[in-house]
Amino acid sequence: MAQAQQPQQDENERKLVLTDKGEAEEGTATDEVVIAISAGFNTMKDETLAGVKLANVIREMMAGIEEEGLTARVVRFTDSLDLGVIGLRGAKLSGSGISIGIQTRGTTLIHQEDLVPLSNLELFPQAPLIDLETYRAIGKNAALYAKGENPEPVPVANDPMARPRYQALAALWHIKEMQLKDEDAAPMEQEVSFE
């Protein structure tokens, strides 16, 4: 597996800048994977529950997609905080019909346009256990699905203590992110840059 380019600065200092480009439209490029992000992604917090910088999360997912010769398009959804809904709607906007849905806290899934919200291709429910290598593998698998392949699922870590350890914090983040929800807002395409 190719390594991500070495950053010019410490990875923990890198900042992700997401800028609205306008209302997201249905894609026509079959070589794209949409990364569907939640309302508070990088606005409310700049790291996952586990303290992984969102700049590095996005960079690794995009690198995994690009390693397979595809492109990533980032779309922010503010009208729903439900990961299954965000992922499915991202897949419906994706020219390939495949998306990665990710919440601010780091919970992630890979979705396909012809499935129902709770029936996704792969689910990574324990955000505190997802590291950068896994995020890159998620990007790679999403790209493989977009190419019509059937890859081996990304291994999912399991720690029965992760839920009790992070449940209160996850609930607080969810309450805070609810304040950013706008049921009338259209999905917005994002320009991605790093500082």
DRENDO-1510 file (C-alpha; in Angstrom, 1 decimal, always signed):
<recs>
REC; n; res; u; v; w
REC; 1; MET; +0.0; +0.0; +0.0 .
REC; 2; ALA; +1.4; +3.4; -1.0 .
REC; 3; GLN; +2.1; +5.8; +1.9 .
REC; 4; ALA; +0.5; +9.2; +2.1 .
REC; 5; GLN; +2.8; +12.1; +1.3 .
REC; 6; GLN; +4.8; +13.2; +4.3 .
REC; 7; PRO; +3.3; +16.4; +5.6 .
REC; 8; GLN; +5.4; +19.6; +5.7 .
REC; 9; GLN; +4.3; +20.1; +9.3 .
REC; 10; ASP; +3.3; +17.9; +12.2 .
REC; 11; GLU; +0.1; +16.0; +11.3 .
REC; 12; ASN; -1.5; +17.3; +14.5 .
REC; 13; GLU; -0.9; +20.9; +13.3 .
REC; 14; ARG; -2.5; +20.4; +9.9 .
REC; 15; LYS; -5.8; +22.2; +9.5 .
REC; 16; LEU; -8.7; +21.1; +7.3 .
REC; 17; VAL; -10.5; +24.0; +5.5 .
REC; 18; LEU; -13.9; +23.1; +4.0 .
REC; 19; THR; -15.5; +25.9; +2.0 .
REC; 20; ASP; -19.0; +25.7; +0.5 .
REC; 21; LYS; -18.9; +25.6; -3.3 .
REC; 22; GLY; -22.7; +25.6; -3.7 .
REC; 23; GLU; -25.5; +23.1; -3.7 .
REC; 24; ALA; -24.4; +19.6; -4.4 .
REC; 25; GLU; -25.7; +18.1; -7.6 .
REC; 26; GLU; -26.0; +14.5; -8.7 .
REC; 27; GLY; -22.7; +13.4; -10.1 .
REC; 28; THR; -22.2; +12.0; -13.6 .
REC; 29; ALA; -18.6; +10.8; -13.3 .
REC; 30; THR; -18.6; +7.1; -12.6 .
REC; 31; ASP; -15.1; +7.4; -11.2 .
REC; 32; GLU; -16.1; +9.4; -8.1 .
REC; 33; VAL; -16.8; +8.5; -4.5 .
REC; 34; VAL; -18.7; +11.0; -2.4 .
REC; 35; ILE; -17.5; +11.6; +1.2 .
REC; 36; ALA; -20.7; +12.6; +2.9 .
REC; 37; ILE; -20.0; +14.6; +6.1 .
REC; 38; SER; -22.3; +15.6; +8.9 .
REC; 39; ALA; -23.3; +19.2; +9.9 .
REC; 40; GLY; -20.6; +19.6; +12.6 .
REC; 41; PHE; -17.7; +18.0; +10.8 .
REC; 42; ASN; -14.7; +20.3; +11.2 .
REC; 43; THR; -16.9; +23.2; +12.3 .
REC; 44; MET; -17.9; +21.9; +15.8 .
REC; 45; LYS; -14.8; +19.9; +16.3 .
REC; 46; ASP; -11.6; +19.3; +14.3 .
REC; 47; GLU; -11.0; +15.8; +15.6 .
REC; 48; THR; -12.8; +12.5; +16.2 .
REC; 49; LEU; -13.8; +11.1; +19.6 .
REC; 50; ALA; -10.4; +9.3; +19.7 .
REC; 51; GLY; -8.6; +12.6; +19.1 .
REC; 52; VAL; -7.7; +11.8; +15.4 .
REC; 53; LYS; -7.5; +15.1; +13.5 .
REC; 54; LEU; -10.3; +15.3; +10.9 .
REC; 55; ALA; -7.7; +16.8; +8.5 .
REC; 56; ASN; -5.9; +13.5; +8.6 .
REC; 57; VAL; -9.1; +11.5; +8.4 .
REC; 58; ILE; -10.2; +13.2; +5.2 .
REC; 59; ARG; -6.6; +13.1; +3.7 .
REC; 60; GLU; -6.4; +9.3; +4.3 .
REC; 61; MET; -9.8; +8.5; +2.9 .
REC; 62; MET; -9.1; +10.6; -0.2 .
REC; 63; ALA; -5.7; +8.9; -0.6 .
REC; 64; GLY; -7.3; +5.5; -0.4 .
REC; 65; ILE; -9.8; +6.5; -3.1 .
REC; 66; GLU; -7.1; +8.0; -5.3 .
REC; 67; GLU; -4.9; +5.0; -5.0 .
REC; 68; GLU; -7.5; +3.1; -6.9 .
REC; 69; GLY; -7.6; +5.8; -9.6 .
REC; 70; LEU; -10.8; +7.4; -8.6 .
REC; 71; THR; -11.6; +10.9; -7.3 .
REC; 72; ALA; -13.3; +12.0; -4.1 .
REC; 73; ARG; -16.0; +14.7; -3.7 .
REC; 74; VAL; -17.0; +16.0; -0.3 .
REC; 75; VAL; -20.6; +16.9; +0.4 .
REC; 76; ARG; -21.9; +18.3; +3.7 .
REC; 77; PHE; -25.4; +17.3; +4.9 .
REC; 78; THR; -27.0; +19.6; +7.6 .
REC; 79; ASP; -30.6; +18.4; +7.3 .
REC; 80; SER; -30.0; +15.1; +9.0 .
REC; 81; LEU; -27.5; +13.7; +11.6 .
REC; 82; ASP; -28.5; +10.1; +10.9 .
REC; 83; LEU; -25.3; +8.4; +9.5 .
REC; 84; GLY; -27.3; +5.9; +7.4 .
REC; 85; VAL; -29.3; +8.7; +5.8 .
REC; 86; ILE; -26.2; +10.9; +5.2 .
REC; 87; GLY; -24.4; +7.9; +3.6 .
REC; 88; LEU; -27.3; +6.9; +1.4 .
REC; 89; ARG; -28.0; +10.4; +0.2 .
REC; 90; GLY; -24.2; +10.8; -0.5 .
REC; 91; ALA; -24.3; +7.6; -2.6 .
REC; 92; LYS; -27.3; +8.9; -4.6 .
REC; 93; LEU; -25.3; +12.1; -5.4 .
REC; 94; SER; -22.2; +10.1; -6.3 .
REC; 95; GLY; -21.7; +9.3; -10.0 .
REC; 96; SER; -20.5; +5.8; -9.0 .
REC; 97; GLY; -23.4; +5.3; -6.6 .
REC; 98; ILE; -21.0; +4.8; -3.7 .
REC; 99; SER; -20.3; +7.0; -0.8 .
REC; 100; ILE; -18.5; +7.1; +2.5 .
REC; 101; GLY; -20.6; +8.6; +5.3 .
REC; 102; ILE; -18.8; +10.1; +8.3 .
REC; 103; GLN; -20.0; +11.8; +11.4 .
REC; 104; THR; -18.1; +14.4; +13.4 .
REC; 105; ARG; -17.2; +11.8; +16.1 .
REC; 106; GLY; -15.7; +9.5; +13.5 .
REC; 107; THR; -18.4; +6.8; +13.1 .
REC; 108; THR; -18.2; +5.8; +9.4 .
REC; 109; LEU; -19.9; +3.6; +6.8 .
REC; 110; ILE; -19.7; +2.8; +3.1 .
REC; 111; HIS; -23.1; +3.1; +1.4 .
REC; 112; GLN; -24.5; +2.2; -2.0 .
REC; 113; GLU; -27.3; +4.2; -3.8 .
REC; 114; ASP; -29.8; +1.3; -4.2 .
REC; 115; LEU; -29.8; +0.2; -0.5 .
REC; 116; VAL; -32.0; +1.4; +2.4 .
REC; 117; PRO; -30.4; +3.7; +5.0 .
REC; 118; LEU; -29.7; +1.0; +7.6 .
REC; 119; SER; -28.5; -1.6; +5.0 .
REC; 120; ASN; -25.0; -0.4; +4.1 .
REC; 121; LEU; -22.0; -2.2; +2.6 .
REC; 122; GLU; -19.7; -1.7; +5.6 .
REC; 123; LEU; -20.1; -0.1; +9.0 .
REC; 124; PHE; -17.5; +1.1; +11.4 .
REC; 125; PRO; -19.6; +1.9; +14.6 .
REC; 126; GLN; -16.9; +2.2; +17.2 .
REC; 127; ALA; -15.4; +5.6; +16.3 .
REC; 128; PRO; -12.8; +5.6; +19.1 .
REC; 129; LEU; -11.2; +2.5; +17.6 .
REC; 130; ILE; -10.8; +3.8; +14.0 .
REC; 131; ASP; -7.2; +4.8; +13.2 .
REC; 132; LEU; -5.8; +6.5; +10.1 .
REC; 133; GLU; -4.8; +3.2; +8.5 .
REC; 134; THR; -8.4; +2.1; +8.8 .
REC; 135; TYR; -9.7; +5.4; +7.3 .
REC; 136; ARG; -7.4; +4.9; +4.3 .
REC; 137; ALA; -8.6; +1.3; +3.9 .
REC; 138; ILE; -12.2; +2.6; +4.0 .
REC; 139; GLY; -11.4; +5.0; +1.2 .
REC; 140; LYS; -9.8; +2.2; -0.8 .
REC; 141; ASN; -12.7; -0.2; -0.3 .
REC; 142; ALA; -15.2; +2.5; -1.3 .
REC; 143; ALA; -13.3; +3.0; -4.5 .
REC; 144; LEU; -13.2; -0.8; -5.2 .
REC; 145; TYR; -17.0; -0.9; -4.7 .
REC; 146; ALA; -17.3; +2.0; -7.1 .
REC; 147; LYS; -15.3; +0.0; -9.7 .
REC; 148; GLY; -17.7; -2.8; -9.4 .
REC; 149; GLU; -15.5; -5.0; -7.3 .
REC; 150; ASN; -16.3; -6.9; -4.2 .
REC; 151; PRO; -13.4; -6.3; -1.8 .
REC; 152; GLU; -12.8; -8.1; +1.5 .
REC; 153; PRO; -14.4; -5.9; +4.2 .
REC; 154; VAL; -12.1; -3.7; +6.2 .
REC; 155; PRO; -11.4; -5.4; +9.6 .
REC; 156; VAL; -13.4; -3.8; +12.4 .
REC; 157; ALA; -11.8; -3.5; +15.8 .
REC; 158; ASN; -14.0; -4.3; +18.8 .
REC; 159; ASP; -13.6; -3.2; +22.4 .
REC; 160; PRO; -16.5; -3.8; +24.7 .
REC; 161; MET; -15.3; -0.9; +26.9 .
REC; 162; ALA; -15.3; +1.7; +24.1 .
REC; 163; ARG; -19.0; +2.3; +24.4 .
REC; 164; PRO; -19.1; +2.9; +28.2 .
REC; 165; ARG; -15.9; +4.9; +28.0 .
REC; 166; TYR; -17.1; +7.3; +25.3 .
REC; 167; GLN; -20.9; +7.1; +25.5 .
REC; 168; ALA; -21.4; +10.3; +27.5 .
REC; 169; LEU; -19.0; +12.3; +25.4 .
REC; 170; ALA; -20.7; +11.0; +22.2 .
REC; 171; ALA; -24.1; +12.1; +23.6 .
REC; 172; LEU; -22.8; +15.6; +24.4 .
REC; 173; TRP; -21.3; +15.9; +20.9 .
REC; 174; HIS; -24.6; +14.8; +19.3 .
REC; 175; ILE; -26.5; +17.4; +21.4 .
REC; 176; LYS; -24.1; +20.1; +20.3 .
REC; 177; GLU; -24.3; +19.0; +16.6 .
REC; 178; MET; -28.1; +19.1; +16.8 .
REC; 179; GLN; -27.8; +22.9; +17.1 .
REC; 180; LEU; -26.2; +22.9; +13.6 .
REC; 181; LYS; -29.0; +20.9; +12.0 .
REC; 182; ASP; -31.0; +22.8; +9.4 .
REC; 183; GLU; -33.8; +20.7; +8.0 .
REC; 184; ASP; -34.4; +23.1; +5.1 .
REC; 185; ALA; -30.7; +23.2; +4.0 .
REC; 186; ALA; -29.6; +21.5; +0.8 .
REC; 187; PRO; -26.5; +19.4; +0.7 .
REC; 188; MET; -23.5; +21.6; +0.0 .
REC; 189; GLU; -20.5; +20.6; -2.1 .
REC; 190; GLN; -17.2; +21.4; -0.2 .
REC; 191; GLU; -13.9; +22.6; -1.5 .
REC; 192; VAL; -11.2; +20.8; +0.5 .
REC; 193; SER; -7.9; +22.4; +1.3 .
REC; 194; PHE; -5.2; +22.0; +4.0 .
REC; 195; GLU; -3.2; +24.6; +5.9 .
</recs>
